């Protein structure tokens, strides 16, 4: 055919699935990496939309039509496996990882209109955030995410980050709490800890604005972190569960992680991190009850361990050399051998946590 029309679905249910993969794909097409000169891409989005702000920005870049016109044809394409008519992105073709490094060569896809910036400035005045203030955005996953009726191994307690917050405040940072509202915060919070997550002002545009203004983003594993990647902001991910999941992370924007530990209830011993890879714990389940019933206890990072991560991340961001390589941590040699080309050379485990638990990282290698 002279022109081939392809149909694709934008995964708008969650901010993670429906964000950075589409920016990566947009720039791959723009740079003609696939050399498809005569293809037209038609998109529809899911009924549930987690961020109308992001969807509206995508509408400026993608040809998005009402789902009533494209949903049935898309189902037929999947049913009869007509892959040549399907845009190679979606549940089966995630692109969290920037294989061709298009993000670094191109500007952010998200830009703010003057009226959006005016609104953001008004909210900054309400929160007493000045133009030159240094800010750190933080998001901790809780059961309020998707109104879950179970406890996920990706969850954590916001109060375990308070020692890290104290360090940041002493270094003249203001901290914005992002994500779902927190109902267990101390009553005597420092004035520089801003509970944006619990406020009536929270919306999709401000999520992107504040994360884009921050020096770095602190999070537990969840899709909101992909906003940081879209805004080219580095992430410190604490309480990381399932190290094999790093295969889908764009390493240029995740310089540091702090993994959880897993203990065997049978003998009371911690499970070596290489054995965690072999046993693929995150594929077993992310539900704490299922993991417990299978004989495992998941151990969250301590406040002190998180403080180590915050200190190292702050030093990294403020250093002249921001290039991070993990070759000095032997665990990653094993990791990259285990996963081959899908491994990582840049994502690193917080140094102090690694050295204090070196037997869990290197003994079996």
C-alpha positions as CSV (number, residue, x, y, z in Angstrom):
1,X,0.0,0.0,0.0
2,X,1.0,3.6,-0.6
3,X,-0.3,4.6,2.8
4,X,-0.8,2.3,5.8
5,X,-3.2,3.4,8.6
6,X,-2.5,2.0,12.0
7,X,-4.6,2.2,15.2
8,X,-3.3,2.5,18.7
9,X,-4.7,2.8,22.2
10,X,-3.5,5.3,24.8
11,X,-3.5,3.7,28.2
12,X,-5.0,6.5,30.2
13,X,-6.1,4.5,33.2
14,X,-2.9,5.1,35.0
15,X,-0.3,7.9,34.8
16,X,2.5,5.4,34.5
17,X,1.3,3.4,31.6
18,X,-0.1,6.4,29.8
19,X,2.8,8.8,29.9
20,X,6.5,8.3,29.1
21,X,6.0,5.4,26.7
22,X,4.1,7.7,24.4
23,X,6.7,10.5,24.5
24,X,9.4,8.0,23.6
25,X,7.4,6.6,20.8
26,X,6.6,10.2,19.5
27,X,10.2,11.1,19.3
28,X,11.2,7.7,17.7
29,X,8.7,8.4,14.9
30,X,9.8,12.1,14.6
31,X,13.4,11.0,14.2
32,X,12.3,8.4,11.6
33,X,14.0,5.6,13.5
34,X,11.7,3.0,11.9
35,X,11.8,4.7,8.4
36,X,8.0,4.3,8.0
37,X,7.4,7.2,5.6
38,X,3.8,6.4,4.6
39,X,2.0,5.5,7.8
40,X,-0.8,7.4,9.5
41,X,-1.4,6.8,13.2
42,X,-4.9,7.0,14.6
43,X,-5.4,6.9,18.4
44,X,-8.2,6.4,20.9
45,X,-8.0,6.5,24.7
46,X,-9.5,4.4,27.4
47,X,-12.7,5.5,29.2
48,X,-10.9,6.0,32.5
49,X,-8.6,9.0,32.4
50,X,-6.1,9.5,35.2
51,X,-4.8,12.9,33.9
52,X,-6.9,15.0,31.6
53,X,-4.0,17.5,31.6
54,X,-1.7,15.0,30.0
55,X,-4.4,13.7,27.6
56,X,-5.0,17.2,26.4
57,X,-1.3,17.7,25.8
58,X,-1.2,14.4,23.9
59,X,-4.0,15.7,21.7
60,X,-1.7,18.5,20.5
61,X,0.7,15.8,19.2
62,X,-1.4,12.8,18.3
63,X,-4.4,12.3,16.1
64,X,-6.8,11.1,18.8
65,X,-10.3,10.2,17.7
66,X,-13.4,9.1,19.8
67,X,-13.2,5.5,20.9
68,X,-16.6,4.7,19.4
69,X,-14.9,4.8,16.0
70,X,-11.7,2.9,16.7
71,X,-12.3,0.6,19.6
72,X,-14.1,-2.2,17.6
73,X,-11.6,-2.1,14.7
74,X,-8.8,-2.3,17.3
75,X,-10.4,-5.4,18.9
76,X,-10.6,-7.0,15.4
77,X,-7.0,-6.2,14.7
78,X,-6.0,-7.9,18.0
79,X,-8.4,-10.9,17.4
80,X,-7.1,-11.7,14.0
81,X,-3.5,-10.7,14.8
82,X,-3.3,-8.1,12.1
83,X,-0.2,-6.7,13.7
84,X,0.7,-4.6,10.6
85,X,-2.4,-2.4,11.4
86,X,-1.5,-2.0,15.1
87,X,0.6,0.8,16.4
88,X,3.4,-1.0,18.3
89,X,2.7,0.5,21.7
90,X,0.3,-0.4,24.5
91,X,0.0,-3.3,27.0
92,X,2.0,-5.6,24.7
93,X,4.6,-3.1,23.7
94,X,5.6,-0.9,26.6
95,X,8.4,1.6,26.0
96,X,9.4,2.8,29.4
97,X,13.0,2.3,28.4
98,X,14.4,4.8,25.9
99,X,16.3,2.3,23.8
100,X,17.4,4.9,21.2
101,X,18.0,7.7,23.7
102,X,15.6,10.1,22.0
103,X,14.6,11.8,25.2
104,X,18.0,13.3,25.7
105,X,18.1,14.7,22.2
106,X,14.7,16.3,22.3
107,X,12.8,18.9,24.4
108,X,10.2,17.9,26.9
109,X,6.9,17.1,25.3
110,X,5.0,18.9,28.1
111,X,5.0,22.7,28.0
112,X,2.9,25.1,30.0
113,X,0.6,27.8,28.5
114,X,0.8,31.3,30.0
115,X,-2.6,30.8,31.8
116,X,-1.3,27.6,33.3
117,X,1.9,29.3,34.6
118,X,-0.2,32.1,36.0
119,X,-2.3,29.6,38.0
120,X,0.8,27.7,39.2
121,X,2.2,31.0,40.4
122,X,-1.0,31.7,42.4
123,X,-0.8,28.3,44.0
124,X,2.9,28.9,44.9
125,X,1.9,32.1,46.7
126,X,-0.7,30.1,48.7
127,X,1.9,27.5,49.7
128,X,4.6,30.2,50.3
129,X,6.9,28.9,47.6
130,X,9.1,31.7,46.3
131,X,10.6,31.8,42.8
132,X,14.1,30.9,43.9
133,X,13.1,28.3,46.5
134,X,14.6,24.8,46.1
135,X,12.0,22.1,46.2
136,X,11.8,18.3,46.4
137,X,8.7,16.4,45.5
138,X,7.8,13.2,47.3
139,X,5.3,10.5,46.7
140,X,4.7,7.4,48.8
141,X,2.4,4.7,47.6
142,X,-0.4,3.8,50.0
143,X,-3.5,1.5,49.9
144,X,-5.5,4.6,48.7
145,X,-3.9,4.0,45.3
146,X,-6.8,2.5,43.2
147,X,-8.6,2.0,46.6
148,X,-6.9,-1.3,47.0
149,X,-8.4,-3.7,49.5
150,X,-5.0,-5.4,50.2
151,X,-1.5,-4.3,51.1
152,X,1.0,-4.1,48.3
153,X,4.7,-4.8,48.7
154,X,5.2,-1.5,46.9
155,X,3.6,0.5,49.7
156,X,5.4,2.3,52.5
157,X,4.9,4.7,55.4
158,X,5.4,8.4,54.7
159,X,6.7,8.9,58.2
160,X,9.7,6.7,57.5
161,X,11.0,9.6,55.3
162,X,10.9,12.2,58.0
163,X,14.6,11.9,58.9
164,X,15.4,12.5,55.2
165,X,13.0,15.5,55.2
166,X,14.9,17.0,58.2
167,X,18.1,16.7,56.3
168,X,16.6,18.4,53.2
169,X,15.1,21.2,55.3
170,X,18.5,21.9,56.9
171,X,19.8,22.2,53.4
172,X,17.2,24.9,52.5
173,X,14.8,22.7,50.6
174,X,11.0,22.8,50.7
175,X,9.2,19.5,50.4
176,X,6.0,18.9,48.5
177,X,4.0,15.8,49.3
178,X,2.5,14.4,46.1
179,X,0.1,11.5,45.2
180,X,-2.8,10.3,47.2
181,X,-3.7,12.1,50.5
182,X,-1.9,10.9,53.6
183,X,-3.9,10.4,56.8
184,X,-1.1,9.5,59.2
185,X,1.0,12.7,59.1
186,X,2.3,14.2,62.4
187,X,0.3,17.2,63.6
188,X,3.5,19.3,64.1
189,X,4.8,19.1,60.6
190,X,7.6,21.5,59.8
191,X,6.3,24.5,57.8
192,X,8.6,23.6,54.9
193,X,6.8,20.3,54.4
194,X,3.9,21.2,52.2
195,X,0.9,18.9,52.1
196,X,-0.1,19.5,48.5
197,X,-1.4,15.9,48.3
198,X,-4.0,16.7,50.9
199,X,-5.0,20.1,49.5
200,X,-8.0,21.1,47.4
201,X,-5.5,22.6,44.8
202,X,-4.1,19.3,43.6
203,X,-4.6,18.7,39.9
204,X,-2.9,17.2,36.9
205,X,-1.2,20.3,35.7
206,X,0.2,21.2,39.0
207,X,1.6,17.6,39.4
208,X,3.7,18.2,36.3
209,X,4.6,21.7,37.2
210,X,5.8,21.0,40.7
211,X,7.7,17.8,39.8
212,X,9.3,19.7,36.8
213,X,10.5,22.4,39.3
214,X,12.0,20.1,41.7
215,X,15.7,19.3,42.0
216,X,14.9,15.6,42.2
217,X,11.9,13.3,43.0
218,X,11.7,10.9,45.9
219,X,9.2,8.1,45.5
220,X,8.2,4.5,46.2
221,X,7.5,2.5,43.1
222,X,4.4,3.8,41.3
223,X,3.5,5.4,38.0
224,X,3.7,9.0,39.2
225,X,7.4,8.7,38.8
226,X,7.1,8.6,35.1
227,X,6.1,12.3,35.3
228,X,9.6,12.9,36.6
229,X,11.0,11.2,33.5
230,X,8.9,13.2,31.2
231,X,10.1,16.4,32.9
232,X,13.7,15.1,32.9
233,X,13.9,15.1,36.7
234,X,16.1,12.4,38.4
235,X,14.4,10.0,40.8
236,X,15.5,8.4,44.1
237,X,13.2,5.3,44.5
238,X,13.1,3.9,48.0
239,X,11.4,0.7,49.2
240,X,11.9,-0.8,45.8
241,X,10.4,-4.2,45.5
242,X,11.2,-6.6,42.6
243,X,14.6,-5.7,41.2
244,X,13.7,-7.4,37.8
245,X,11.2,-4.6,37.3
246,X,14.2,-2.2,36.7
247,X,14.2,-3.6,33.2
248,X,11.4,-1.3,32.3
249,X,12.9,1.9,33.9
250,X,14.7,4.5,31.9
251,X,18.1,4.5,33.6
252,X,19.0,8.1,32.7
253,X,16.4,9.4,35.2
254,X,16.8,6.8,38.0
255,X,20.3,7.1,39.3
256,X,19.6,5.7,42.8
257,X,17.4,3.0,44.3
258,X,17.0,1.6,47.8
259,X,15.5,-2.0,47.7
260,X,13.5,-3.7,50.3
261,X,14.7,-6.9,52.0
262,X,12.9,-10.2,51.9
263,X,13.2,-12.6,54.9
264,X,12.3,-16.3,54.9
265,X,9.9,-17.1,57.7
266,X,11.1,-20.6,57.7
267,X,14.7,-20.0,58.8
268,X,14.6,-16.2,59.6
269,X,17.3,-15.4,57.1
270,X,17.3,-12.7,54.5
271,X,17.2,-13.8,50.9
272,X,20.2,-12.9,48.8
273,X,19.4,-10.3,46.2
274,X,20.6,-12.6,43.4
275,X,18.2,-15.3,44.7
276,X,15.4,-12.7,44.5
277,X,16.1,-12.4,40.8
278,X,16.2,-16.1,40.3
279,X,13.0,-16.6,42.1
280,X,11.3,-13.6,40.5
281,X,9.5,-12.4,43.6
282,X,7.5,-9.7,41.9
283,X,6.1,-12.3,39.5
284,X,5.0,-14.4,42.5
285,X,2.8,-11.5,43.8
286,X,3.0,-7.9,45.0
287,X,0.3,-8.7,47.6
288,X,1.7,-8.9,51.1
289,X,-0.8,-11.5,52.2
290,X,0.1,-13.8,49.3
291,X,3.9,-13.3,50.0
292,X,3.3,-14.0,53.7
293,X,1.3,-17.2,53.0
294,X,4.2,-18.4,50.8
295,X,6.6,-18.0,53.7
296,X,8.1,-14.6,53.1
297,X,8.3,-11.3,55.1
298,X,8.9,-8.1,53.3
299,X,11.1,-5.6,55.2
300,X,10.7,-1.9,54.5
301,X,13.7,0.5,54.5
302,X,14.4,2.1,57.9
303,X,14.3,5.9,58.4
304,X,18.1,5.8,58.7
305,X,18.5,3.9,55.4
306,X,16.3,6.3,53.6
307,X,18.3,9.2,55.1
308,X,21.4,7.6,53.5
309,X,19.7,7.7,50.2
310,X,18.5,11.3,50.5
311,X,22.0,12.4,51.5
312,X,23.7,10.6,48.5
313,X,21.1,11.9,46.1
314,X,21.4,15.4,47.3
315,X,25.2,15.2,46.9
316,X,24.8,13.7,43.4
317,X,22.5,16.5,42.2
318,X,24.7,19.2,43.6
319,X,28.0,17.7,42.2
320,X,29.5,18.9,38.9
321,X,29.7,15.3,37.6
322,X,26.2,13.9,37.5
323,X,27.1,10.8,35.5
324,X,26.4,7.7,37.6
325,X,27.8,4.3,36.8
326,X,27.2,1.2,38.9
327,X,30.3,-0.9,37.8
328,X,31.8,-0.6,41.3
329,X,28.9,-2.6,42.8
330,X,29.6,-6.2,41.8
331,X,25.9,-7.1,42.1
332,X,25.2,-5.3,38.8
333,X,27.7,-7.5,36.9
334,X,25.6,-10.4,37.9
335,X,22.4,-8.5,37.2
336,X,23.5,-7.6,33.7
337,X,24.7,-11.2,33.0
338,X,21.4,-12.5,34.2
339,X,19.3,-10.2,32.0
340,X,21.7,-9.6,29.1
341,X,21.1,-6.6,26.9
342,X,18.1,-5.5,29.1
343,X,20.4,-4.8,32.1
344,X,21.6,-1.4,33.3
345,X,24.9,0.4,33.6
346,X,23.6,3.5,35.5
347,X,21.0,2.6,38.1
348,X,22.9,2.2,41.4
349,X,22.0,1.1,44.9
350,X,22.6,3.6,47.6
351,X,26.3,3.2,48.6
352,X,25.9,3.0,52.4
353,X,23.0,0.6,52.1
354,X,25.0,-1.6,49.7
355,X,28.1,-1.6,51.9
356,X,26.2,-2.4,55.1
357,X,24.4,-5.3,53.4
358,X,27.2,-6.4,51.1
359,X,26.7,-10.1,52.1
360,X,23.2,-9.9,50.6
361,X,24.6,-8.5,47.3
362,X,27.9,-10.2,46.7
363,X,28.3,-13.4,48.7
364,X,26.7,-15.7,46.1
365,X,28.3,-14.1,43.1
